[in-house]
């Protein structure tokens, strides 16, 4: 029989051949590297039997899905080891997460990280045994009885909650069997590098009214070298932790009186305002107007926009004059009302409408994390209203802005195109047109992208920008969402060249995303060593003795007059201590002022990272710093 390959070629295989057999037909090397297969777009085990005309793609550890299968199998190896070492424990769930996996377990006797060595030793035995992993299915009643036999009550509950008639699959490796949708590696021996990393508490099914289980986190990589690099990165990330640095640099505070609502301190406000000023500068240049819409709007508005159905569990609500209202989780409905406030002609379009809007979303307390996950944040939104003919040009314009901003901060990035989710609204025709328009813009820009199936917004497909920081972590920040639905729901119109009324198309887009989160990312990206233009304090003037204090105060006054952020350290401390403290504060420039500098009217300059760069005239130094600020140069 014939099957279709990813490149369009056909491959002749024997009737009833498995995906692994097809890989062997192609290449023994490919078969050795294979960990799973995609058959007609669905991820499957290599043992899955092929049918005439199937589309086949072999998945290896170079693929994201391949690494997920690998890590999922490692979670099963962990579960088997736990049942061997702790026979009375009960297994709950063990999914894959970013960079690893976890398993939730109910132990009779609590375990600690000190127990990891014996668990890992048992896992290594299972891997060395190279146990074949076999899939089988049972009916619902058989599955319940099977798990009852092993006293796995959490698995029984999961099975009972599955829809009637759904295929219930299990995976067996040696004497161990687990309920699982799969797919998995063909055998345990394919796992090469893993490590258990931490323990946490987790309520069963995330319900705080249910039992607290023990969550064991682990990680796994295709090679030991890759795992070593990962742990090196984690150590570096600890040093760069934005919560730690934010406190040390006096940027923001996280206080119990406002959990999830960060307090920005004077230094942090300088940093935030510099980012906002830069945002406004580039958006004015690109023809954007700025608006501000209310924080609280009526429930009927949120129902009309569709947010009430999709986000009500994360929205803060109140009553005003007896009417149900909600604090905005997003800015777009307000922007739609601003557009609708005035009549428009095709000559007005495109309208590029920006808003630095404060939005609120309820997050569970356990999910809050510094500036990365908060309950209120400033979204650098913009909504572009345009004709269908303007779509490609406007998308390309947004991509250009995002590329400019990320390049300025030294971020590389990759792009994903997210398609229609299951809970979306609107017609198939509109979704197809919107998705095609995004693809056309990306293709014209020759910008590589991957498809992220089903992860679009409920009102339209989107382009997501995942930036890479200085220690190679990725963060999803910028997004471009193409929306045919909201203009219909809000009955937006413009008068066309033909004199008739038409419906505009809408783009929702952010560059920073959440300004607060972007600041957190920048803190960790730069390890607190901000470029001069962003640094809350750009220059510290350090007198060697009290005799230089008056000269130092005049220097600070001159630099402030030039628009620089300078401070003098007039404490009665030794100069070595003053330099050390300024370095701990990550100040870009330190000016050491002794009797010689006072007499000559100069400054002795120390540059962050470079140390002493010599003596220079004050006006020359000021010009140097102003030039670095103007160019937004980083060092």
C-alpha positions in Angstrom: 0.0 0.0 0.0 1.0 3.6 -0.5 1.3 6.3 2.1 2.1 10.1 1.7 5.2 11.7 3.2 5.7 15.2 4.5 7.5 16.3 1.4 4.7 15.1 -0.9 6.4 11.9 -2.0 4.6 8.5 -1.8 6.1 5.5 -0.1 5.3 1.9 -0.7 5.0 -0.2 2.5 3.6 -3.6 3.3 -0.1 -4.0 4.2 -0.5 -3.4 7.9 2.9 -1.8 8.3 3.5 0.3 11.4 4.8 3.9 11.5 8.2 2.5 12.7 8.3 0.0 9.8 7.8 2.9 7.4 10.6 4.8 9.1 12.9 1.8 8.6 11.9 1.7 5.0 13.1 5.2 4.6 16.3 5.0 6.7 17.7 2.9 9.5 19.1 6.1 11.0 15.6 7.8 10.9 14.1 4.7 12.6 16.7 4.9 15.4 16.0 8.6 15.9 12.2 8.2 15.7 10.2 8.6 18.9 6.7 9.0 17.6 4.7 9.7 14.4 2.2 12.1 13.0 -0.5 10.2 11.1 -2.9 12.5 9.2 -1.7 15.3 11.5 -2.4 13.3 14.8 0.5 12.4 17.1 0.7 8.7 17.5 2.9 5.8 18.8 5.4 4.4 16.4 3.6 1.0 16.7 0.4 2.5 15.1 -0.7 0.6 12.0 -0.9 2.6 8.8 -3.7 2.5 6.3 -3.7 3.1 2.5 -3.3 6.9 1.7 -2.3 7.9 5.3 -0.1 11.1 5.5 2.9 10.2 7.7 5.5 12.4 9.4 8.2 10.8 11.6 8.8 12.7 14.8 12.3 12.8 16.4 13.7 14.6 19.5 14.5 17.5 17.2 10.8 18.2 17.1 8.9 19.9 20.0 6.3 17.1 20.0 9.1 14.5 20.1 10.6 16.0 23.2 7.2 16.2 24.8 6.6 12.4 24.1 10.1 11.7 25.6 9.3 13.7 28.8 5.9 12.2 29.1 7.4 8.7 29.1 9.9 9.9 31.7 6.9 10.8 33.9 5.7 7.2 33.5 9.1 6.0 34.5 8.9 8.2 37.6 5.5 6.7 38.4 6.7 3.2 38.0 9.7 3.9 40.3 7.5 5.5 42.9 5.2 2.4 43.0 8.3 0.3 43.5 9.8 2.3 46.2 6.5 3.4 47.9 4.0 0.6 47.0 1.2 2.2 49.0 1.3 5.5 47.2 -1.6 6.5 44.9 -1.0 8.0 41.5 -3.0 11.0 40.2 -1.8 12.8 37.0 1.6 13.2 35.3 1.6 15.7 32.4 4.4 17.3 30.4 5.2 21.0 31.2 7.7 23.4 29.8 11.2 21.9 30.1 10.0 18.8 31.9 7.1 17.0 33.6 5.6 16.4 37.0 3.6 13.7 38.7 1.0 14.3 41.5 1.0 11.5 44.1 -0.8 10.7 47.3 1.8 9.4 49.8 1.0 7.8 53.1 4.4 9.0 54.4 5.5 12.4 53.1 8.7 12.5 51.0 11.3 15.2 50.7 14.0 16.1 48.1 16.4 14.0 50.2 14.4 11.0 48.8 15.2 11.8 45.2 18.4 9.8 45.0 16.7 6.5 45.7 13.8 7.3 43.4 16.3 8.3 40.6 18.2 5.1 41.2 15.1 3.1 40.6 14.3 5.1 37.5 17.7 4.3 36.1 17.1 0.6 36.6 13.8 0.9 34.7 15.6 2.8 31.9 18.5 0.3 31.8 16.0 -2.6 31.5 14.8 -1.1 28.2 11.2 -2.2 28.9 8.9 -2.2 25.8 6.0 0.2 26.2 2.8 -1.3 24.9 -0.6 0.4 24.4 -4.0 -1.3 25.0 -7.6 -0.2 25.4 -10.5 -1.2 27.6 -14.1 -0.4 27.8 -15.2 2.1 30.5 -16.4 -0.7 32.9 -13.3 -2.8 32.3 -11.1 0.3 32.8 -12.8 1.1 36.1 -12.5 -2.5 37.3 -8.8 -2.6 36.2 -7.9 0.5 38.2 -9.9 -0.7 41.2 -7.8 -3.8 41.2 -4.7 -1.7 41.8 -6.5 0.6 44.3 -5.8 3.6 42.2 -8.9 5.7 43.2 -7.7 8.9 41.4 -7.5 7.0 38.1 -11.0 5.6 38.7 -12.3 9.1 39.2 -10.6 10.3 35.9 -12.1 7.3 34.0 -15.6 7.9 35.4 -15.4 11.6 34.2 -14.6 10.6 30.6 -17.4 10.9 28.1 -19.4 7.7 27.6 -18.1 5.7 24.7 -14.7 7.3 24.6 -11.7 5.0 24.0 -9.8 4.5 27.2 -6.2 3.6 26.7 -3.5 2.3 29.0 0.3 1.9 28.6 2.2 -1.0 30.0 6.0 -1.2 30.7 7.1 -4.3 32.5 4.9 -4.9 35.5 3.6 -1.3 35.6 0.5 0.0 33.8 -0.8 3.5 33.7 -4.0 5.2 32.4 -2.8 7.5 29.6 -3.9 9.0 26.2 -0.3 8.8 25.0 1.7 8.6 22.8 4.9 7.2 24.3 8.4 6.1 23.4 8.6 2.5 22.1 10.7 1.6 25.1 12.1 3.0 28.4 15.7 2.6 27.2 15.4 5.6 24.9 15.6 8.0 27.9 19.2 9.3 28.2 19.2 12.3 30.6 16.7 13.1 33.4 16.7 14.6 36.9 14.1 15.2 39.6 14.2 18.9 40.6 11.7 19.8 43.2 8.6 19.1 45.3 5.4 21.2 45.8 1.9 20.7 47.1 -1.0 20.6 44.7 -4.7 20.2 45.3 -6.3 17.3 43.4 -7.8 18.7 40.3 -6.8 22.2 41.4 -9.6 22.3 43.9 -8.6 23.7 47.3 -11.5 21.7 48.9 -9.9 18.5 47.8 -6.9 16.6 49.1 -3.4 18.1 48.9 -1.1 15.9 46.9 2.6 15.8 46.5 3.8 17.2 43.1 7.2 15.9 42.1 8.8 18.0 39.3 11.4 16.5 36.9 13.2 17.4 33.7 14.5 15.3 30.8 16.6 16.1 27.8 17.8 14.2 24.7 21.5 14.5 25.8 23.2 15.0 29.1 25.0 18.1 27.7 21.7 19.7 27.0 20.5 19.0 30.5 23.7 20.5 32.0 23.2 23.6 29.9 19.7 23.9 31.2 20.8 23.7 34.9 23.5 26.3 34.1 20.8 28.5 32.7 18.7 28.0 35.8 21.6 29.0 38.1 22.1 32.2 36.0 18.3 32.8 36.1 18.4 32.8 39.9 21.0 35.5 39.9 18.8 37.5 37.5 15.6 36.9 39.4 13.6 40.1 38.8 11.9 39.9 42.2 15.3 39.8 44.0 16.8 42.5 41.7 13.6 44.6 41.8 14.0 44.8 45.6 17.7 45.5 45.6 17.4 48.2 43.0 14.3 49.7 44.6 12.2 49.3 41.5 9.0 47.9 42.9 7.5 46.3 46.0 5.2 43.3 46.4 3.2 44.0 49.6 0.6 41.8 51.4 -1.9 44.7 51.3 -2.1 44.3 47.6 -1.4 40.7 46.5 -0.9 40.7 42.7 -1.0 44.5 42.6 2.7 45.7 42.4 3.8 49.0 43.9 6.2 50.9 41.6 8.8 52.8 43.6 10.5 56.1 42.3 13.3 54.2 40.5 10.8 51.8 38.9 8.6 54.7 37.8 11.6 56.2 36.0 12.2 52.9 34.1 8.4 52.5 33.4 8.1 56.1 32.2 11.1 55.8 29.9 9.5 52.8 28.2 6.2 54.7 27.9 7.9 57.8 26.4 9.7 55.5 23.9 6.4 53.8 23.0 4.7 57.2 22.5 7.6 58.4 20.4 7.6 55.5 17.9 3.8 55.5 17.7 3.5 59.2 17.0 6.1 58.6 14.2 3.9 55.8 12.8 0.7 57.8 12.7 -1.0 56.5 15.8 -3.4 58.6 17.9 -3.7 57.9 21.6 -7.0 57.4 23.6 -7.9 56.5 27.1 -11.0 54.5 27.9 -12.7 53.9 31.3 -11.6 51.1 33.6 -15.2 50.1 34.6 -17.9 49.5 31.9 -21.3 47.8 31.9 -21.8 44.0 31.9 -23.9 44.4 28.7 -20.8 45.7 26.9 -18.8 42.7 28.0 -21.6 40.4 26.9 -21.8 42.0 23.5 -18.0 41.8 23.0 -18.0 38.1 24.1 -15.6 38.6 27.0 -18.3 37.9 29.6 -18.6 34.3 28.2 -14.9 33.8 27.9 -13.4 35.7 30.8 -16.1 36.3 33.5 -14.3 34.0 36.0 -11.2 36.3 35.7 -13.1 39.6 35.8 -13.7 41.8 38.8 -17.4 42.9 39.0 -19.4 45.6 40.8 -22.7 47.3 40.7 -23.1 51.0 39.9 -26.6 52.6 40.2 -28.0 49.1 40.3 -26.4 48.0 37.1 -23.9 45.2 36.8 -20.5 46.4 35.7 -17.0 44.9 35.3 -13.5 46.2 35.6 -11.9 45.8 32.2 -9.7 42.8 31.5 -9.0 44.1 28.0 -9.1 47.5 26.3 -10.6 46.6 22.9 -14.3 47.2 23.7 -13.5 50.7 24.8 -11.6 51.3 21.6 -14.6 50.1 19.6 -16.9 52.6 21.3 -14.4 55.4 20.6 -14.5 54.4 16.9 -18.3 54.3 16.9 -18.5 57.7 18.6 -18.0 59.5 15.2 -19.0 58.7 11.6 -16.1 57.6 9.3 -15.3 57.7 5.7 -12.9 55.4 3.8 -10.7 58.5 3.6 -10.2 58.4 7.4 -8.9 54.8 7.3 -6.7 53.3 8.5 -7.2 54.7 12.0 -4.4 53.6 14.3 -5.6 54.0 17.8 -3.2 53.4 20.7 -4.1 53.0 24.4 -1.9 52.4 27.4 -4.7 50.9 29.4 -4.7 49.6 32.9 -6.5 46.2 32.9 -7.4 43.8 35.7 -7.6 40.1 35.6 -8.2 37.8 38.6 -5.4 35.2 39.0 -5.3 32.6 41.8 -2.9 33.5 44.5 -0.7 30.5 43.8 -0.2 31.6 40.2 1.0 35.1 41.1 4.7 35.7 40.4 6.4 39.1 40.7 5.7 41.3 37.7 5.4 38.2 35.4 1.9 37.2 36.7 -0.1 40.0 38.3 -3.7 41.0 38.8 -3.4 44.5 37.2 -1.1 45.6 34.4 -0.7 48.3 31.7 -1.3 46.8 28.3 0.3 48.8 25.4 -2.7 48.2 23.1 -3.5 49.5 19.7 -6.5 48.9 17.6 -6.3 49.6 13.9 -9.5 50.1 11.9 -9.1 49.6 8.2 -10.5 48.5 4.9 -10.0 44.9 3.6 -7.5 46.3 1.0 -5.3 47.8 3.8 -4.9 44.6 5.9 -1.6 43.4 4.5 0.1 46.8 4.6 -1.1 47.4 8.2 0.1 44.0 9.5 3.5 44.6 7.9 3.6 48.0 9.6 3.0 46.4 13.0 5.6 43.7 12.4 8.1 46.5 11.5 7.4 48.2 14.9 7.7 45.0 16.8 11.0 44.1 15.1 12.4 47.6 15.8 11.5 47.4 19.5 12.8 43.9 20.1 16.0 44.6 18.1 16.7 47.7 20.3 16.6 45.6 23.4 18.8 42.9 21.9 16.1 40.3 21.7 15.9 37.6 19.0 12.5 36.2 18.3 10.5 33.6 16.5 6.9 33.8 15.2 3.9 31.6 15.6 0.6 31.8 13.7 -2.2 30.7 16.0 -5.4 29.5 14.3 -9.1 29.1 15.2 -9.8 27.8 18.7 -12.8 25.5 19.5 -14.6 28.2 21.5 -14.4 30.9 18.8 -17.2 33.0 17.3 -17.9 33.9 13.7 -18.3 32.2 10.4 -15.8 29.8 8.7 -15.5 32.2 5.8 -14.4 35.1 8.0 -11.9 32.9 9.9 -10.5 31.6 6.6 -10.1 35.1 5.2 -8.5 36.4 8.4 -6.0 33.5 8.6 -5.1 33.8 4.9 -4.5 37.5 5.3 -2.1 36.9 8.2 -0.3 34.2 6.2 0.0 36.5 3.2 1.6 39.3 5.3 4.1 36.9 6.8 4.9 35.4 3.4 5.4 38.9 1.9 7.8 39.8 4.7 9.6 36.4 4.2 9.2 35.9 8.0 9.5 32.3 9.0 6.7 31.0 11.2 5.2 27.9 12.6 1.5 27.1 12.9 0.0 26.8 16.4 -3.3 25.0 15.8 -6.3 26.2 17.8 -4.6 28.8 19.9 -6.1 31.9 18.3 -8.2 34.5 20.2 -11.9 33.7 20.4 -12.6 36.5 17.8 -9.7 35.9 15.4 -6.4 34.3 14.4 -3.2 35.9 15.6 0.6 36.2 15.1 2.5 35.7 18.3 6.1 36.9 18.8 8.2 34.8 21.2 11.4 36.7 22.1 14.6 35.1 23.4 16.5 36.8 26.2 20.2 36.9 27.0 20.2 33.4 28.6 18.1 31.9 25.8 14.7 31.7 27.6 11.7 32.5 25.5 8.8 34.9 26.4 5.6 35.5 24.5 5.1 39.3 24.3 4.0 40.9 21.0 0.8 39.8 19.2 -1.2 40.8 16.2 -4.8 39.6 16.1 -6.9 40.1 13.0 -10.6 40.5 13.9 -13.6 40.4 11.6 -16.0 39.7 14.5 -15.9 42.7 16.9 -16.7 45.2 14.2 -19.8 43.2 13.4 -20.9 42.8 17.0 -20.5 46.5 17.6 -22.1 47.4 14.2 -19.1 49.5 13.1 -19.3 51.3 9.8 -17.6 53.5 7.3 -18.8 55.1 4.1 -16.9 53.7 1.2 -15.8 55.3 -2.1 -19.1 54.0 -3.6 -21.1 56.0 -1.1 -22.4 52.9 0.7 -21.8 51.7 4.2 -19.1 49.1 4.8 -17.8 47.2 7.8 -14.2 47.9 8.8 -11.7 45.2 9.7 -9.9 45.4 13.0 -6.4 44.6 14.2 -5.7 44.2 18.0 -1.9 44.4 18.7 0.6 44.8 21.5 4.3 45.3 21.4 5.4 45.1 25.0 2.3 43.2 26.0 2.1 44.0 29.7 4.5 46.8 30.4 4.9 45.4 34.0 5.8 42.0 32.7 8.1 43.5 30.0 10.0 45.3 32.8 10.4 42.0 34.6 11.8 40.4 31.5 14.1 43.4 30.9 15.4 43.2 34.5 16.3 39.5 34.0 17.6 40.0 30.4 20.0 42.8 31.5 20.6 41.3 35.0 19.6 44.8 36.3 22.4 46.5 34.2 20.1 48.6 32.1 21.2 50.7 29.2 22.0 54.3 30.2 18.7 55.6 28.8 16.7 53.3 31.0 18.8 53.4 34.1 17.0 55.2 37.0 20.4 56.6 38.1 22.7 57.2 35.2 25.7 58.7 37.0 27.0 58.5 40.6 29.4 61.3 41.6 31.8 60.0 44.2 34.0 62.5 46.2 37.2 61.0 47.6 37.2 63.5 50.5 34.9 66.2 51.9 37.0 68.8 50.2 35.5 67.7 46.8 31.8 67.8 48.0 31.0 71.3 46.7 32.5 70.5 43.3 30.5 67.3 43.2 27.3 69.1 44.0 27.9 71.5 41.1 28.7 68.6 38.8 25.3 67.0 39.7 23.5 70.3 39.1 25.2 70.8 35.7 24.3 67.2 34.6 20.7 67.5 35.8 20.5 70.8 33.8 21.6 68.8 30.7 18.8 66.3 31.3 20.9 63.5 33.0 19.9 61.6 36.1 22.9 62.1 38.4 23.4 61.8 42.2 26.3 62.6 44.5 27.3 60.1 47.3 28.4 62.5 50.0 28.5 59.9 52.8 31.6 59.8 55.0 32.8 56.5 53.6 36.0 55.4 51.9 36.0 55.8 48.1 36.3 52.0 47.7 33.1 51.5 49.5 31.3 54.2 47.5 32.5 52.6 44.2 31.4 49.1 45.5 27.9 50.4 46.4 27.5 52.2 43.1 28.5 49.0 41.3 25.9 47.0 43.4 23.3 49.5 42.3 24.3 48.8 38.6 24.9 52.5 37.9 26.4 52.9 34.4 28.8 55.7 35.2 30.8 56.5 38.4 32.7 59.8 38.5 35.6 59.6 41.1 36.4 63.2 42.2 39.6 64.0 44.1 41.7 67.1 44.7 43.3 66.7 41.2 39.9 66.7 39.4 38.7 69.7 41.5 41.8 71.6 40.6 41.7 70.7 36.9 37.9 71.0 36.5 37.6 67.4 35.2 36.1 64.1 36.1 37.7 60.6 36.4 35.3 58.2 34.8 34.5 54.6 35.7 32.3 52.8 33.2 30.2 49.8 34.3 31.9 46.6 33.1 35.0 48.4 31.9 36.3 50.0 35.1 38.5 53.2 34.9 38.3 54.7 31.4 40.3 57.8 32.3 40.0 61.5 33.0 38.0 63.9 30.8 36.5 67.3 30.6 33.0 67.6 32.1 31.4 68.9 28.9 32.9 66.0 26.9 31.6 63.5 29.4 28.1 65.0 29.3 28.2 64.9 25.5 29.3 61.2 25.6 26.4 60.2 27.9 23.8 62.3 26.0 24.9 60.6 22.7 24.5 57.1 24.3 21.1 58.1 25.5 20.0 59.4 22.1 21.2 56.3 20.4 19.7 54.1 23.2 23.0 52.2 23.1 23.4 49.2 25.5 26.5 48.0 27.2 
